[in-house]
Amino acid sequence: MLAPQILASDALIPDLVDGSAEHTPTLYYIEDEGGRLSFDSLTSGEGAWQETGIGTANFGYSSAVFWFRVDFVNTTNKPLDKLLDVHAPFIDHIEYQLLRNGEPVQSGVTGDLYPFSQRIVAHPNFLFPVTLEPAEIYTYMFRVKESGPMEFPITLWNERAFHLHDVIAAQLNSIYYGILIFLILFNSMIYYALREKTYLYYVLFVATLLLLQSTLHGRTFEYFWPDSPAMQYWLIQINIPASVLFGCLFAQNFLRVDKHSPLLNLGYRLAIAASILCLAMLPFLRPETSLMTSAYLTIPVSVMLLLTGPVLWWRGVREARFFTFAWVGLSIGILSTMLYKIGFLSESFLTTYGVQIGSALEAMLLSIAIVDRIYRERNDRVAAHRRSIRDAEERLSAEHQLVLQATHNVVTGLPNRVLFEKRIRELITADASQPFMVCLIHLSRFHEIDKTLGHDNADRLLCQIATRLSTFCVSLQDSITLESRQGSQVCLASTEGVTMGLLLKNIAVTEDGALDARLLQLDAEVRQSVQFDHLTLDPGAKIGIVRFPADAKELEDVMRKAHIALDMAGQAQDNLAFYDESFDVYNERRLTLMAELDKAISHDGLDLHFQPQLDLKRNRIIGVETLVRWKHPEYGFIPPDEFVTLAERTGIITPLTRWVIRNTLKAHSELTAGGFPLQFSINISAVNLKEPDFAQQVAFMLEEFGVRPQDIMLELTETAMMDNPIRASEELFRLKKIGVLLSIDDFGTGYSSLSYIKKLPIDEIKIDKSLVFDLTSSTDDQVIVKTTLEMAQNLGYRVVAEGVENQEMLDILIDLDCDLIQGYFLARPMPLPALLDWLSERGLQGSLPGADRTARSISPWNNA
C-alpha cells in the first residue's frame, strides 16, 4: 500500500521506482528570484512547483536561485540501493535535503565552489546514494546557485549499472584524451622540426581544448587540484577564449586567409581581437559575465569557421578541403554544446558528446591535412632545392665569367692589372726579403698602327703579339707564374692598354752575365717585327724595370716606379731602362711644391713683377700687367706655368688669386702716390669663376684699398671661359657690375670666337704672342691679326698685342692700327721698385723710335 500522501489530491505524483538499472525521474523546479524560499517554507507548501520535463533542466544563464525536486516511491517489496546522479560537474552551490514520507532524513551542501572532498561520493558528477524502502515516498529537494548556464540533468541509477556506465564513459574519454595528447605531441614535433608558427598555434589550440574538456568533465578538479575549486573557474574562463584565439590563428595561417580572402581575414582579425579582449578583461568581470561572453563569442566564430572552408575550397585552396570536413564536425559539436549550455537545445547524445566527437574527427582530418601539406611542401622544397642548385650552378658560372672578365684583359685574354698586382702582393706578403723584378713592356707605336689598320685589326694584332710574348715568357728563365690555366702556365699580363707586365726572379749578377743575357733575350724578343696580313710592323716595344725591394717596398710604389722606368726607357739606346731615383725628381718636386706653395702664399714668399703696356695712339704708358713669381729656397725659380697649374689642381688657386689681387692693389696705391696712376691687369683662373663669392671678394678688396674699379683689368683666357660658358658668363657680369674691366687673354689660341665673346661684358682683347711672333715672317698671321683688330675695334674692344720683341713687329702693329703693345721690346717684367725707377726715368710718355704716331687719332675710350 502506498503512503497516504500519494493519494492526496494536491500532492505531486511521485515516480514509481522498480529494479530497473536506469530511471529518469520527473523533475520539478521553482525559480526563486529573490532567494527568499527555504526548505521549511517549501515543505510547508509555499511555492508552486513546475514540471521541467523528464530528467533535465536547462535554463541558460540566470542569476536566480533555482529549487529542484524529485519524488520516488519504491513499488517493490524489497529495499533498492540507488544513486541519484546530477551529471553536471560544474554547479557552484547545491544544498540538498532528503525527505522520507515528508520527514527530513538527510541534508548537506556541495558544489564546485567547495573542496572535492566535500562531495558525498568522490566522482566528478554529483552523486547522492539513497536506499528506497518498499512503499516509502522519498523526496529530494535541491537549492541550486550557478554563475554559468543553469543546467541540472538528473538520473536515478542502480549502483552496479552506474559504475558499469561510468567505466565505459571513462574509457571513451580516455580515448578522446589520448587522441588529443597524441595530436599535441605529433604537431609539437612538426613545429620543432619546421619552426612554423602554424603548427605552434595548432598545438596551443588542441592543448587549450584538452584542458577545457578535462575541466568540463571535472577530471582536473578530481585529480590535480581537489582542494582548489577556484582553479576550475579560472581554467574555464581562460580556456574558452584561448581556444577561440588559437583556433582562429591556426585557421588564418594554415589556410593563408590573408592572401585568398580579405573579408574573411578581417573577420579572423576581429575574432582574434575579441578573444584577446576577453582574456584581458578576466580580472575585471564577474565569473558569470565572463563565461557568458566567452560562450557567445564561440557562436559567430564557429559559423565563420564553417564558412571559411567552403569559401576557400571554392577558390582553389587545397588545404581547405580537409579543413572543411574537419571543422564542420568540430563546429557542429561545439555549436550544439554551446546552444545546449545557453538553453536553446535540450539534452541529447550530440549535445552531451558533441565536442568530443567533433574534436576527435577534427584531429584525424587535420592530421591528414597537415601530413598532406608537409608532403607537398617537402616536394616543393625538393623542387626549389633543385632549382636553387641549378641557379647556384648558373650563378657560379656567371660569377666565374665575371671574375674572369674582372681579372683578365678582354682583348688578349691575359691576366689584367688586378691579377698582376695581386700576384705582386702575394710575393711581398710571402717573403718581403725575397727579391724580384717587375718588367713593364709598352708598345709605343701601337696607337699609330691602330689608326692605320683600324680598331678590329689592331685588336687582332695585339692578340698575336700577346700570344707570342706569353709563350716566350713561359720559356724565359726565372719567370714567375701568374696563373695556371688548363694545365698551362701564364707568366705575362696585360696591365693596361698596350702595356704588358712580367715578373722575374731577381738573380744577382754573375761573372758570366747570366742576368744580362736573360734581359737581353727579353729585349730582343719584344723588338722583333710582326708579320700581319702581308705587312711587316714594328710595334716599338720598350721595357721599364723596377727591382723589389731595392727600388720599392710597397705595391703602389712598385707600380709607380715601374711606370717611371718605362717613361725613361725610350731615351735609352736599347729601349730598356731600370728605375733610377734621379728619374723621379719631378714627382718629389711636385709633392714638395704642393706642400710649400700654400706656405709661400701665407708667408708672402711670392713676388710680383709688372710689365708696362704702351698706348700706341698716344705713345703713353697707361698700364701694367701683374705677373706672379716664385723663387723656391731649394729649387730656385719656379715657372708660373708649373706652380699655377699645380695651384689649380690642388685648390690653392683661390688663396693665390686673392694674394695677387691684394698685393696688386697695394702696388697700385704706391704708384698712384708716386704720381703714376696706371691701370693694372691681373690674371685670374677658370677656377676663380666657379667661386660663389669671387666678385664680392674683389669688391671688398677694392673698397679696402680705396682703388677705383675701372683701374683694375681682370684677364682670363679663352679656355677659362669655355670650361663652363654659362657659369663664366654669370660671374663676368657680376664682376662687370662692380665696375672692374675685363680682358680676354691669349686670344687666338682657344676655341672661342668674336661672335661668342661679343655676348660677354668684355672691354679688351689680348692677341696671343704666338701670332705676334710670326708677324714679320707670315702673311697669314698678319691677316689674322688685322682681321682680329678690325672686328674687335668695330665691336668697341681695346686690343693689346703681346710678345712684341723688335722694331719690325712694332711697325707692323702700328700700321695695323693696334691699340696697345706689351713685350720685351718695351720692357721686361720687373719688381715694383724697378718699375718706379723705370717710370721715373721715362715718365708716362713712351720713348720708342719708329713711325710718326702724332697723326694717330686718340680713342675717347683711352682718355683717363
C-alpha positions in Angstrom: 0.0 0.0 0.0 1.2 3.5 -0.9 1.5 6.1 1.8 -1.4 8.4 2.3 0.4 11.4 0.9 0.4 9.9 -2.5 -3.3 9.9 -2.6 -3.8 13.5 -1.6 -5.2 15.5 -4.4 -2.8 18.4 -4.0 0.4 16.3 -3.7 3.0 15.8 -6.5 2.7 12.4 -8.0 6.0 10.5 -7.1 7.8 8.4 -9.7 7.3 4.7 -9.3 10.7 3.0 -9.0 11.4 -0.6 -9.5 14.6 -2.6 -10.1 15.4 -1.0 -13.5 19.0 -0.1 -14.0 18.3 3.5 -15.1 15.4 5.7 -14.4 14.9 9.3 -15.4 12.7 10.9 -12.8 10.2 13.7 -13.2 11.9 16.9 -12.3 10.1 19.9 -10.8 11.5 23.4 -10.2 10.8 26.8 -8.7 12.7 29.9 -9.8 13.4 31.9 -6.7 14.3 35.4 -8.0 14.8 36.9 -4.6 16.3 33.8 -2.9 13.7 34.1 -0.1 12.5 30.5 0.0 13.8 27.8 2.3 13.4 24.1 2.8 11.0 24.6 5.6 8.8 27.0 3.6 8.7 24.6 0.7 7.9 21.7 3.0 5.0 23.6 4.4 3.6 24.1 1.0 4.8 27.5 0.0 5.8 27.9 -3.7 4.3 26.5 -6.9 6.3 23.6 -8.3 6.5 23.4 -12.1 7.5 20.4 -14.1 10.6 20.7 -16.3 10.2 17.6 -18.3 11.7 14.2 -17.9 15.0 14.3 -16.1 16.5 17.5 -17.4 16.5 21.2 -16.6 18.4 23.8 -18.6 17.6 27.5 -18.2 20.7 29.1 -19.7 22.4 32.0 -17.9 20.4 33.2 -14.9 21.2 34.9 -11.7 18.2 33.5 -9.8 18.2 30.7 -7.2 16.6 27.5 -8.5 14.9 24.8 -6.4 14.6 21.3 -7.9 12.6 18.4 -6.6 12.2 14.7 -7.4 9.9 12.2 -5.7 10.3 8.5 -5.7 8.3 5.5 -4.3 9.6 2.0 -4.3 7.0 -0.2 -5.8 8.8 -3.4 -5.0 8.7 -5.5 -1.8 12.4 -5.1 -1.0 14.8 -2.2 -0.4 16.5 -0.7 -3.5 20.0 0.8 -3.4 20.1 3.7 -5.8 22.4 6.5 -6.9 20.9 9.8 -7.8 23.2 11.2 -10.5 23.3 15.0 -11.2 25.6 14.7 -14.3 26.7 18.3 -14.5 30.2 18.6 -13.0 30.0 22.4 -12.8 27.4 23.6 -10.4 28.6 26.2 -8.0 26.4 25.6 -5.0 24.0 22.7 -4.1 22.1 22.5 -0.9 20.1 19.3 -0.6 17.6 17.7 1.7 16.2 14.1 1.6 12.7 13.6 2.9 11.1 10.2 3.6 7.4 10.4 3.9 7.7 14.1 4.3 10.3 13.9 7.2 13.9 15.1 6.7 16.4 12.3 7.0 19.5 13.8 5.3 20.9 17.2 4.3 24.1 18.8 3.2 26.0 21.2 1.0 28.2 20.5 -2.0 29.2 22.1 -5.3 32.3 23.0 -7.3 32.9 26.0 -5.1 33.8 23.6 -2.3 36.7 21.2 -2.0 36.3 17.9 -3.8 36.4 16.0 -0.5 33.1 17.6 0.5 31.2 15.5 -2.1 29.3 12.5 -0.8 30.8 10.3 -3.5 34.3 11.0 -4.9 33.2 11.5 -8.5 33.2 14.4 -11.0 29.4 14.2 -11.1 27.3 15.0 -8.0 26.1 11.6 -6.7 23.6 11.1 -4.0 23.2 7.5 -2.7 19.8 6.5 -1.3 18.2 3.3 -0.1 14.5 3.2 -1.1 12.4 1.1 1.3 9.3 -0.5 -0.1 6.2 1.7 -0.3 8.0 4.6 1.2 7.9 8.1 -0.5 11.3 9.8 -0.9 11.7 13.3 -1.9 15.0 15.1 -2.9 14.9 18.9 -2.8 17.9 20.9 -4.1 18.6 24.6 -3.7 21.0 25.5 -6.7 23.0 28.6 -7.4 25.1 28.7 -10.6 27.1 31.5 -12.2 27.2 29.7 -15.6 24.4 28.2 -17.6 21.8 26.8 -15.2 21.8 23.1 -16.1 20.5 20.3 -13.8 20.3 16.9 -15.6 19.4 14.1 -13.2 19.2 10.3 -13.4 18.4 7.5 -10.9 20.7 4.5 -11.3 21.2 1.2 -9.8 24.7 1.3 -8.3 26.1 -1.5 -10.4 24.6 -0.2 -13.6 26.0 3.3 -12.9 29.5 2.1 -12.3 29.4 0.0 -15.5 28.2 3.0 -17.4 30.8 5.2 -15.8 33.6 2.8 -16.7 32.5 2.9 -20.4 32.3 6.7 -20.3 35.7 6.9 -18.7 37.2 4.7 -21.4 35.7 6.8 -24.2 37.0 9.9 -22.6 40.4 8.3 -22.2 40.5 7.5 -25.9 39.5 11.1 -26.6 42.2 12.5 -24.3 44.7 10.1 -25.9 43.8 11.4 -29.4 44.3 15.0 -28.3 47.6 14.2 -26.4 48.9 12.4 -29.5 47.9 15.3 -31.6 49.7 17.7 -29.3 52.9 15.6 -29.4 52.8 15.0 -33.1 52.4 18.6 -34.0 54.9 19.7 -31.4 57.5 17.6 -33.2 56.4 19.1 -36.5 56.8 22.6 -35.1 60.2 21.7 -33.6 61.3 20.4 -37.0 59.9 23.1 -39.2 59.7 26.1 -36.8 56.5 27.3 -38.5 54.1 29.2 -36.2 51.1 27.5 -37.8 51.8 24.2 -36.1 52.5 26.0 -32.8 49.1 27.6 -33.0 47.5 24.2 -33.6 49.4 22.7 -30.6 48.2 25.5 -28.4 44.6 25.2 -29.7 44.5 21.4 -29.0 46.1 21.9 -25.6 43.5 24.5 -24.6 40.8 22.3 -26.0 42.1 19.3 -24.0 42.4 21.3 -20.8 38.9 22.8 -21.3 37.3 19.4 -21.9 39.0 17.7 -19.0 38.0 20.6 -16.8 34.4 20.5 -18.0 34.4 16.8 -17.3 35.6 17.5 -13.8 38.7 15.3 -14.2 41.2 18.1 -13.4 39.4 19.0 -10.3 39.3 15.4 -9.2 43.0 14.5 -9.8 45.0 17.8 -9.9 43.7 20.4 -7.6 40.8 18.9 -5.5 41.4 21.5 -2.7 41.4 24.5 -5.1 37.9 24.8 -6.5 38.6 28.4 -7.7 41.1 26.9 -10.2 38.2 25.4 -12.1 36.6 28.8 -12.7 39.8 30.3 -13.9 40.5 27.4 -16.3 37.1 27.6 -17.9 37.2 31.4 -18.2 40.7 31.3 -19.7 40.4 28.2 -21.9 37.2 29.2 -23.8 38.6 32.5 -25.3 42.1 30.9 -25.5 40.8 28.1 -27.7 39.0 30.6 -29.9 42.2 32.7 -30.1 44.5 29.8 -31.1 41.9 28.2 -33.3 41.5 31.4 -35.3 45.2 31.9 -35.5 45.7 28.4 -36.8 43.0 28.6 -39.4 44.2 32.0 -40.6 47.8 30.8 -41.0 47.1 27.3 -42.2 44.7 28.4 -45.0 46.6 31.7 -45.7 43.4 33.6 -45.4 45.0 37.0 -45.8 46.1 36.0 -49.4 42.8 34.5 -50.5 40.0 36.5 -48.8 40.5 39.9 -47.3 36.9 39.9 -46.0 37.4 36.6 -44.1 40.8 37.8 -42.9 39.1 40.8 -41.4 36.7 38.5 -39.6 39.5 36.5 -38.2 41.3 39.6 -37.1 38.2 40.8 -35.3 37.7 37.4 -33.7 41.3 37.3 -32.5 41.0 40.8 -31.1 37.7 39.9 -29.3 39.3 36.8 -27.7 42.3 38.7 -26.6 39.9 41.3 -25.1 38.0 38.6 -23.3 41.3 37.3 -21.8 42.4 40.8 -20.8 39.1 41.6 -19.1 39.0 38.4 -17.0 40.3 40.1 -13.8 37.6 42.8 -14.1 34.5 40.8 -14.9 32.2 38.7 -12.8 32.7 35.0 -13.5 29.2 34.6 -14.9 29.6 37.6 -17.2 33.0 36.3 -18.4 31.6 32.8 -19.1 28.6 34.2 -20.9 30.7 36.5 -23.0 33.1 33.7 -24.0 30.2 31.3 -24.8 28.5 33.8 -27.0 31.9 34.5 -28.7 32.2 30.9 -29.8 28.9 31.0 -31.8 29.9 33.5 -34.5 33.5 32.1 -34.6 32.1 28.6 -35.2 29.9 30.0 -38.0 32.9 31.7 -39.5 35.0 28.5 -39.3 32.2 26.7 -41.1 32.1 29.2 -43.9 35.9 29.5 -44.3 36.5 26.0 -45.6 33.9 26.0 -48.4 34.8 29.6 -49.5 38.5 28.9 -49.8 37.8 25.4 -51.2 35.8 27.1 -54.0 38.7 29.4 -54.6 41.1 26.5 -55.1 42.9 26.3 -51.8 43.9 22.6 -51.4 44.1 22.6 -47.6 40.5 23.9 -47.4 39.1 20.5 -48.4 40.3 18.8 -45.2 39.7 21.9 -43.2 36.1 22.0 -44.3 35.3 18.4 -43.2 37.4 18.8 -40.0 35.8 22.0 -38.8 32.3 21.1 -39.9 32.3 18.2 -37.4 34.0 20.2 -34.7 31.9 23.3 -35.2 28.7 21.4 -35.1 29.8 19.7 -31.9 30.9 23.0 -30.3 27.8 24.9 -31.6 25.4 22.2 -30.3 27.1 22.1 -26.9 27.1 25.9 -26.6 23.5 26.1 -27.7 22.6 23.5 -25.1 24.6 25.4 -22.4 22.7 28.6 -23.0 19.3 26.8 -23.1 18.5 26.7 -26.8 18.8 22.9 -27.2 17.7 20.1 -25.0 20.0 17.3 -23.7 20.9 14.6 -26.2 23.9 12.5 -27.2 25.0 15.1 -29.6 24.8 18.0 -27.1 26.5 15.8 -24.4 29.4 14.4 -26.5 29.4 16.8 -29.5 32.7 18.5 -28.6 34.4 15.1 -28.1 33.1 13.7 -31.3 33.8 16.8 -33.4 37.3 17.4 -32.0 38.2 13.7 -32.5 37.0 13.9 -36.1 38.8 17.3 -36.5 42.0 15.7 -35.0 42.1 12.9 -37.6 41.2 15.0 -40.6 43.5 17.9 -39.8 46.3 15.4 -39.1 45.8 14.2 -42.6 45.7 17.8 -43.9 48.9 18.6 -42.1 50.7 15.5 -43.4 49.4 16.3 -46.9 50.7 19.8 -46.6 54.1 18.7 -45.2 54.3 16.2 -48.1 53.6 18.9 -50.7 55.8 21.4 -49.0 58.6 18.8 -49.0 58.1 18.2 -52.7 58.1 21.9 -53.2 61.2 22.3 -51.2 62.9 19.5 -53.1 61.9 21.2 -56.4 63.0 24.5 -55.0 66.3 22.9 -53.9 66.9 21.5 -57.3 66.1 24.9 -58.8 68.5 26.6 -56.3 71.2 24.1 -57.2 70.6 24.9 -60.8 70.6 28.6 -60.1 73.7 28.2 -58.0 75.5 26.4 -60.8 74.4 29.1 -63.2 75.4 31.8 -60.7 78.8 30.2 -60.1 79.3 30.0 -63.8 78.3 33.7 -64.2 80.5 34.6 -61.3 83.3 32.7 -62.8 82.8 34.6 -66.0 82.6 37.9 -64.1 85.8 37.0 -62.2 87.4 36.1 -65.5 86.4 39.3 -67.0 87.4 41.3 -63.9 90.9 39.7 -63.8 91.7 39.2 -67.5 92.1 41.5 -70.4 89.1 41.4 -72.8 91.2 41.6 -76.0 94.2 39.4 -75.2 92.7 37.0 -72.6 95.8 37.5 -70.4 95.6 38.4 -66.7 95.0 42.1 -66.2 96.4 44.6 -63.8 94.1 43.4 -60.9 95.6 39.8 -61.1 99.1 41.1 -61.8 99.1 43.4 -58.7 97.5 40.6 -56.7 100.4 38.3 -57.6 102.9 41.0 -56.6 101.2 41.5 -53.3 101.3 37.7 -52.7 105.1 37.7 -53.3 105.6 40.7 -51.0 103.5 39.1 -48.2 105.1 35.7 -48.6 108.7 37.0 -48.1 109.4 40.7 -48.1 113.1 40.0 -48.4 112.9 37.8 -51.5 113.9 40.0 -54.5 112.1 40.0 -57.8 111.7 42.3 -60.7 108.7 43.9 -62.3 109.1 44.4 -66.1 106.6 46.6 -68.0 106.6 46.2 -71.8 104.9 49.0 -73.7 104.2 49.0 -77.4 104.9 52.7 -78.1 103.9 52.7 -81.8 100.8 50.6 -81.4 98.5 53.7 -81.5 99.8 54.6 -84.9 99.1 51.1 -86.1 95.6 51.3 -84.6 94.9 54.5 -86.6 96.3 52.9 -89.7 94.8 49.4 -89.6 91.6 50.2 -87.7 90.4 49.0 -84.3 89.4 45.4 -85.2 92.7 44.7 -87.0 94.6 46.4 -84.2 92.9 44.0 -81.7 93.9 41.0 -83.8 97.5 42.3 -83.9 97.6 42.8 -80.2 96.3 39.3 -79.6 99.0 38.0 -81.9 101.8 39.9 -80.1 100.5 38.9 -76.7 100.3 35.2 -77.6 103.9 35.2 -78.9 105.3 37.1 -75.9 103.3 34.9 -73.5 104.8 31.8 -75.0 108.2 33.3 -74.8 107.9 34.4 -71.2 106.9 30.9 -70.0 110.2 29.6 -71.5 112.2 32.5 -70.1 114.4 31.5 -67.2 113.2 32.6 -63.8 109.9 34.0 -64.9 107.2 33.9 -62.2 103.9 32.3 -62.9 100.8 34.4 -62.6 98.2 31.7 -63.0 97.8 28.1 -64.3 95.1 27.6 -67.0 94.1 24.2 -68.2 97.5 22.8 -67.1 99.5 25.6 -68.8 101.4 28.3 -67.0 100.7 32.0 -67.8 103.5 34.5 -67.0 102.5 37.6 -69.0 99.8 40.1 -68.0 98.0 42.9 -70.0 98.2 45.6 -67.3 96.5 48.4 -69.3 96.0 49.3 -72.9 99.1 48.1 -74.9 101.3 47.7 -71.8 102.1 44.2 -70.5 103.8 43.0 -67.3 106.2 40.3 -66.4 107.6 39.2 -63.1 111.2 37.8 -62.9 113.2 36.4 -60.1 116.0 38.9 -59.3 119.1 36.8 -59.5 122.4 38.5 -58.6 124.7 39.5 -61.5 127.2 36.8 -62.0 130.6 36.8 -63.7 129.2 35.1 -66.9 126.5 37.8 -67.1 123.5 35.4 -66.8 121.2 38.1 -65.7 122.2 40.4 -68.5 121.7 37.6 -71.1 118.2 37.0 -69.8 117.2 40.6 -70.1 118.8 40.9 -73.5 116.7 37.9 -74.6 113.6 39.6 -73.5 114.7 42.9 -75.2 115.5 41.0 -78.4 112.1 39.2 -78.3 110.0 42.3 -77.9 111.9 44.2 -80.6 111.1 41.7 -83.3 108.9 42.9 -86.1 105.4 41.4 -86.5 104.1 39.8 -89.7 100.4 40.8 -90.1 98.4 40.4 -93.3 101.4 40.6 -95.5 102.7 43.6 -93.6 105.9 43.9 -91.5 105.1 46.0 -88.5 107.3 47.3 -85.7 105.3 47.9 -82.5 108.1 49.9 -80.9 108.3 48.0 -77.7 110.2 49.4 -74.7 110.8 47.9 -71.3 110.9 49.5 -67.8 112.2 47.6 -64.9 111.8 48.1 -61.1 113.5 45.9 -58.5 111.9 44.8 -55.3 112.9 45.6 -52.5 115.9 47.6 -53.7 113.8 50.2 -55.5 110.4 49.9 -53.8 108.9 48.0 -50.9 105.2 48.6 -51.3 102.9 47.6 -54.2 101.8 51.1 -55.1 105.4 52.3 -55.0 106.5 49.4 -57.2 103.9 50.1 -59.9 104.5 53.8 -59.8 108.2 53.5 -60.2 107.8 50.8 -62.9 105.9 53.3 -65.0 108.6 55.9 -64.4 111.2 53.5 -65.6 109.0 52.8 -68.6 108.8 56.5 -69.4 112.6 56.7 -69.4 113.1 53.6 -71.4 112.5 55.4 -74.7 115.5 57.6 -74.0 117.9 54.6 -73.7 119.6 53.3 -76.8 118.4 49.8 -76.2 114.9 50.8 -75.2 115.3 49.1 -71.8 115.7 51.1 -68.5 115.9 50.3 -64.8 114.3 52.6 -62.3 116.7 55.2 -61.1 116.0 57.7 -58.3 117.1 60.5 -60.4 114.2 59.8 -62.8 111.8 60.6 -60.0 112.8 64.1 -59.2 109.7 65.7 -60.7 107.4 63.7 -58.6 109.2 64.5 -55.4 109.4 68.1 -56.6 105.7 68.2 -57.2 104.9 66.8 -53.8 107.2 69.4 -52.2 105.7 72.2 -54.2 102.2 71.2 -53.3 103.1 71.3 -49.6 105.1 74.6 -49.7 103.1 76.7 -52.2 100.4 77.3 -49.6 103.0 78.2 -47.0 104.6 80.6 -49.5 101.3 82.4 -50.0 100.5 82.7 -46.3 104.1 83.9 -45.5 104.4 86.3 -48.5 107.0 84.1 -50.1 105.9 85.1 -53.6 106.9 88.2 -55.6 105.0 90.4 -58.1 106.6 91.7 -61.3 105.0 94.2 -63.6 105.3 94.6 -67.3 104.3 98.0 -68.8 101.7 98.4 -71.6 102.1 101.2 -74.2 99.2 103.0 -75.8 100.4 103.3 -79.5 98.0 106.0 -80.4 99.1 108.4 -77.6 102.6 107.0 -77.2 101.9 106.8 -73.5 102.3 104.1 -70.7 98.8 103.6 -69.5 99.0 100.3 -67.6 101.0 97.3 -66.4 100.3 93.6 -66.3 100.9 91.9 -62.9 102.9 88.7 -63.1 103.5 86.5 -60.1 106.9 84.9 -59.5 108.1 82.3 -57.0 111.7 81.7 -56.1 111.9 78.5 -54.1 114.6 78.2 -51.5 115.6 74.8 -52.7 114.6 74.6 -56.4 115.2 78.2 -57.3 112.9 79.9 -59.8 109.6 78.0 -60.4 108.0 78.8 -63.7 104.5 80.3 -63.3 103.0 77.7 -65.7 104.2 75.0 -63.3 103.0 76.3 -59.9 99.8 78.0 -61.2 98.7 74.7 -62.8 99.6 72.9 -59.6 97.5 75.5 -57.7 94.5 75.0 -59.9 94.7 71.2 -59.5 95.1 71.3 -55.7 92.6 74.1 -54.9 95.3 76.6 -53.8 94.4 78.9 -56.7 91.8 80.6 -54.6 94.2 82.0 -51.9 96.8 82.5 -54.6 94.5 84.8 -56.7 93.4 86.6 -53.5 97.1 87.2 -52.7 97.9 88.6 -56.1 94.9 90.9 -56.2 95.6 92.2 -52.7 99.3 92.9 -53.4 98.5 94.4 -56.8 96.1 96.8 -55.1 98.9 97.8 -52.7 101.3 98.4 -55.6 98.6 100.5 -57.3 98.4 102.7 -54.2 102.2 103.1 -54.2 102.3 104.0 -57.9 99.4 106.4 -57.6 101.1 108.1 -54.6 104.3 108.4 -56.7 102.4 110.2 -59.4 101.9 107.3 -61.8 98.1 106.5 -62.0 98.2 103.4 -64.1 95.8 100.6 -64.9 96.7 97.2 -63.5 95.9 94.0 -65.4 95.6 90.8 -63.2 95.3 87.3 -64.5 92.6 85.1 -62.9 91.8 81.4 -63.3 88.8 79.5 -64.6 88.6 78.1 -61.0 88.0 81.6 -59.7 84.9 82.0 -61.9 83.4 78.9 -60.1 83.7 80.5 -56.7 80.3 81.7 -55.5 81.7 84.9 -53.8 84.6 85.8 -56.1 83.1 89.1 -57.3 82.1 90.0 -53.8 85.6 89.4 -52.5 87.0 91.6 -55.3 84.6 94.4 -54.4 85.7 94.2 -50.7 89.4 94.4 -51.6 88.8 97.4 -53.9 87.0 99.2 -51.1 89.6 98.2 -48.5 92.5 99.8 -50.6 90.4 102.7 -52.0 91.1 101.7 -55.6 88.6 102.6 -58.3 87.2 99.5 -60.0 88.0 100.9 -63.5 91.7 101.0 -62.6 91.7 97.1 -62.5 91.6 94.9 -65.6 90.9 91.2 -64.8 92.3 88.9 -67.5 91.1 85.4 -68.2 91.9 83.1 -71.1 89.5 81.8 -73.8 89.9 78.3 -72.3 88.8 79.6 -68.9 85.6 80.9 -70.4 84.9 77.8 -72.5 85.3 75.5 -69.5 81.8 76.4 -68.2 80.4 79.2 -70.5 77.2 79.7 -68.6 78.9 79.9 -65.2 81.7 82.1 -66.6 79.2 84.5 -68.2 77.2 84.8 -65.0 80.4 85.6 -63.0 81.7 88.0 -65.6 78.5 90.0 -65.4 78.8 90.1 -61.6 82.4 91.4 -61.9 81.3 94.0 -64.5 78.5 95.1 -62.2 81.0 96.2 -59.6 82.9 98.2 -62.2 86.1 96.3 -63.0 87.3 95.9 -66.6 87.6 92.6 -68.2 90.1 91.3 -70.8 90.4 88.1 -72.9 94.0 86.9 -72.7 95.8 84.7 -75.3 93.1 85.3 -77.8 93.6 83.2 -80.9 94.8 80.1 -79.2 91.5 78.8 -77.9 88.1 77.7 -79.4 86.0 80.8 -78.9 85.2 83.4 -81.5 84.3 87.1 -81.5 80.7 86.1 -82.2 80.6 84.4 -78.8 82.8 86.9 -77.0 80.6 89.8 -78.1 77.9 88.4 -75.8 80.1 88.9 -72.8 80.9 92.1 -70.9 84.4 92.3 -72.3 86.5 95.5 -72.6 89.7 94.3 -74.0 91.2 91.5 -76.2 94.9 90.5 -75.9 96.3 88.9 -79.1 98.4 85.9 -78.1 102.2 86.3 -78.6 102.3 83.2 -80.8 100.5 85.2 -83.5 102.6 88.3 -82.9 106.0 86.4 -83.1 105.3 85.4 -86.8 104.0 88.8 -88.0 107.4 89.5 -89.7 107.5 86.1 -91.5 104.0 85.0 -92.0 101.5 87.0 -94.1 98.8 84.6 -92.8 99.3 85.7 -89.2 99.3 89.4 -90.4 95.9 88.7 -91.9 94.6 87.0 -88.8 95.9 89.9 -86.6 94.5 92.5 -88.9 91.1 90.8 -89.1 91.0 90.4 -85.3 91.9 94.1 -84.8 89.3 95.3 -87.1 86.5 93.1 -85.8 87.4 93.8 -82.1 87.7 97.5 -82.6 84.4 97.6 -84.5 82.8 95.9 -81.5 84.2 98.5 -79.2 87.0 96.4 -77.7 90.5 97.7 -77.0 93.2 95.4 -78.5 96.6 94.6 -76.9 99.3 92.8 -78.7 101.6 90.6 -76.5 105.1 89.5 -77.2 106.5 92.5 -79.1 110.2 91.7 -79.4 111.6 94.1 -82.0 111.0 97.3 -84.0 109.7 95.4 -87.1 106.9 93.8 -85.1 106.1 97.3 -83.6 105.9 98.9 -87.0 103.6 96.3 -88.4 101.3 96.7 -85.4 101.3 100.5 -85.8 100.4 100.1 -89.4 97.6 97.6 -88.4 96.3 100.3 -86.0 96.8 98.3 -82.9 95.8 100.0 -79.6 98.3 98.8 -77.1 101.5 96.7 -77.1 103.3 94.7 -74.4 106.6 92.8 -74.7 110.4 92.7 -74.2 110.9 95.4 -76.8 109.1 97.8 -74.5 110.2 96.4 -71.1 110.7 93.1 -69.3 108.6 92.3 -66.2 110.2 94.0 -63.2 109.5 94.2 -59.5 107.8 97.3 -58.1 110.9 99.3 -57.1 112.4 98.8 -60.5 109.1 99.8 -62.1 109.1 103.0 -60.1 112.7 103.8 -61.3 111.8 102.9 -64.9 108.8 105.2 -64.8 110.7 107.9 -63.1 113.4 107.9 -65.8 110.9 107.8 -68.7 107.7 109.2 -67.3 104.4 108.1 -68.8 105.4 109.2 -72.3 106.8 106.4 -74.5 110.3 106.8 -75.9 110.1 104.2 -78.7 111.5 105.1 -82.1 109.6 104.4 -85.2 106.7 105.8 -87.3 105.1 109.1 -86.6 102.4 108.5 -84.1 101.1 112.0 -83.7 98.9 111.6 -86.7 97.0 108.8 -84.9 93.7 109.7 -83.6 93.2 109.2 -79.9 90.3 106.9 -79.0 87.9 108.5 -76.4 88.0 105.1 -74.6 91.6 105.7 -73.6 91.1 109.2 -72.1 91.8 108.6 -68.5 
